[in-house]
Amino acid sequence: MVLGIQIAGFLFGLFMIYYSFLHYKRKEFTVKEFSFWSGLWIFFIIIALFPYILNPIVKSLSFARTFDLLVISGFLFLIAVNFYVYTITRKNQMQLETIVREIAMKKK
């Protein structure tokens, strides 16, 4: 039995594949990036339609439901992405600061 949330997950996955394709066509993604994101969204669609595939993992980690595993995995993923974005932002900030200092010293 397919639930409404599974249909929503399927449609979301299809939309994200299309959106990734648009970025690839605009030359904003390389072939490797497009392949990675498409593979990730296909995996997402498979998990949305067939969540029982994760049952062995759910049982081995002693979770009550598959949804619990997905929510915890989602939070861990978001924390990791936030940390990664922070490190990149901090690196860009330091580079920009260095460039501004160099320009200021040249003008003085």
MARGUKOL-35922 format. One record per residue (C-alpha): residue number from 1; residue in three letters; x negated, y, z negated. Coordinates in steps of 0.001 Angstrom, whole numbers, plus 500000, padded with zeros to 6 digits. Layout:
<rec NUM,"ALA",<X,Y,Z>>
...
This chain:
<rec 1,"MET",<500000,500000,500000>>
<rec 2,"VAL",<498593,503360,501051>>
<rec 3,"LEU",<499237,506189,498615>>
<rec 4,"GLY",<499635,509864,499445>>
<rec 5,"ILE",<496209,510668,497987>>
<rec 6,"GLN",<494661,508076,500292>>
<rec 7,"ILE",<496285,509706,503305>>
<rec 8,"ALA",<495078,513113,502102>>
<rec 9,"GLY",<491542,511704,501655>>
<rec 10,"PHE",<491648,510189,505135>>
<rec 11,"LEU",<492811,513449,506726>>
<rec 12,"PHE",<490223,515427,504758>>
<rec 13,"GLY",<487472,513060,505941>>
<rec 14,"LEU",<488579,513411,509559>>
<rec 15,"PHE",<488667,517184,509239>>
<rec 16,"MET",<485163,517243,507766>>
<rec 17,"ILE",<483823,515055,510583>>
<rec 18,"TYR",<485350,517504,513062>>
<rec 19,"TYR",<483931,520466,511131>>
<rec 20,"SER",<480481,518848,511113>>
<rec 21,"PHE",<480819,518288,514858>>
<rec 22,"LEU",<481598,521982,515350>>
<rec 23,"HIS",<478437,522933,513456>>
<rec 24,"TYR",<476462,520488,515585>>
<rec 25,"LYS",<477867,521952,518817>>
<rec 26,"ARG",<476974,525477,517630>>
<rec 27,"LYS",<473401,524223,517118>>
<rec 28,"GLU",<473686,524865,513358>>
<rec 29,"PHE",<473060,521153,512640>>
<rec 30,"THR",<470414,518917,514111>>
<rec 31,"VAL",<471259,515407,515296>>
<rec 32,"LYS",<469917,514002,512013>>
<rec 33,"GLU",<472029,516375,509933>>
<rec 34,"PHE",<475131,515642,511985>>
<rec 35,"SER",<474513,511897,511667>>
<rec 36,"PHE",<474039,512189,507900>>
<rec 37,"TRP",<477216,514200,507363>>
<rec 38,"SER",<479269,512048,509720>>
<rec 39,"GLY",<478080,508919,507929>>
<rec 40,"LEU",<478902,510454,504566>>
<rec 41,"TRP",<482420,511401,505703>>
<rec 42,"ILE",<483002,507959,507209>>
<rec 43,"PHE",<481932,506423,503880>>
<rec 44,"PHE",<484349,508814,502148>>
<rec 45,"ILE",<487199,507704,504436>>
<rec 46,"ILE",<486443,504024,503815>>
<rec 47,"ILE",<486432,504540,500050>>
<rec 48,"ALA",<489648,506589,500251>>
<rec 49,"LEU",<491447,503867,502202>>
<rec 50,"PHE",<489944,500835,500454>>
<rec 51,"PRO",<489089,501810,496863>>
<rec 52,"TYR",<489072,498162,495747>>
<rec 53,"ILE",<485675,497820,497478>>
<rec 54,"LEU",<484249,499525,494395>>
<rec 55,"ASN",<485793,497026,491937>>
<rec 56,"PRO",<482535,495080,491345>>
<rec 57,"ILE",<480761,498341,490439>>
<rec 58,"VAL",<483674,499458,488262>>
<rec 59,"LYS",<483672,496176,486341>>
<rec 60,"SER",<479893,496071,485915>>
<rec 61,"LEU",<479863,499615,484492>>
<rec 62,"SER",<482911,498907,482280>>
<rec 63,"PHE",<485136,501643,483679>>
<rec 64,"ALA",<488889,501297,483272>>
<rec 65,"ARG",<489765,502367,486813>>
<rec 66,"THR",<488063,503052,490132>>
<rec 67,"PHE",<489234,506639,489865>>
<rec 68,"ASP",<487158,507098,486696>>
<rec 69,"LEU",<484043,506007,488570>>
<rec 70,"LEU",<484810,508386,491437>>
<rec 71,"VAL",<485424,511349,489118>>
<rec 72,"ILE",<482192,510779,487192>>
<rec 73,"SER",<480263,510279,490443>>
<rec 74,"GLY",<481780,513491,491775>>
<rec 75,"PHE",<480721,515454,488722>>
<rec 76,"LEU",<477190,514053,488890>>
<rec 77,"PHE",<477004,514932,492586>>
<rec 78,"LEU",<478226,518486,491963>>
<rec 79,"ILE",<475716,519004,489157>>
<rec 80,"ALA",<472885,517769,491394>>
<rec 81,"VAL",<473991,519997,494292>>
<rec 82,"ASN",<474265,523022,492003>>
<rec 83,"PHE",<470755,522427,490685>>
<rec 84,"TYR",<469405,522023,494224>>
<rec 85,"VAL",<471099,525236,495393>>
<rec 86,"TYR",<469771,527069,492324>>
<rec 87,"THR",<466192,525958,493028>>
<rec 88,"ILE",<466440,527037,496668>>
<rec 89,"THR",<467981,530373,495694>>
<rec 90,"ARG",<465263,530974,493100>>
<rec 91,"LYS",<462562,530129,495658>>
<rec 92,"ASN",<464095,532541,498196>>
<rec 93,"GLN",<464371,535218,495520>>
<rec 94,"MET",<460682,534898,494668>>
<rec 95,"GLN",<459703,535021,498358>>
<rec 96,"LEU",<461850,538101,498932>>
<rec 97,"GLU",<460358,539767,495862>>
<rec 98,"THR",<456854,539118,497189>>
<rec 99,"ILE",<457733,540556,500594>>
<rec 100,"VAL",<459307,543669,499058>>
<rec 101,"ARG",<456216,544221,496893>>
<rec 102,"GLU",<453935,543907,499915>>
<rec 103,"ILE",<456011,546398,501907>>
<rec 104,"ALA",<456100,548808,498956>>
<rec 105,"MET",<452291,548611,498560>>
<rec 106,"LYS",<451769,549253,502293>>
<rec 107,"LYS",<453984,552352,502199>>
<rec 108,"LYS",<452226,553728,499154>>
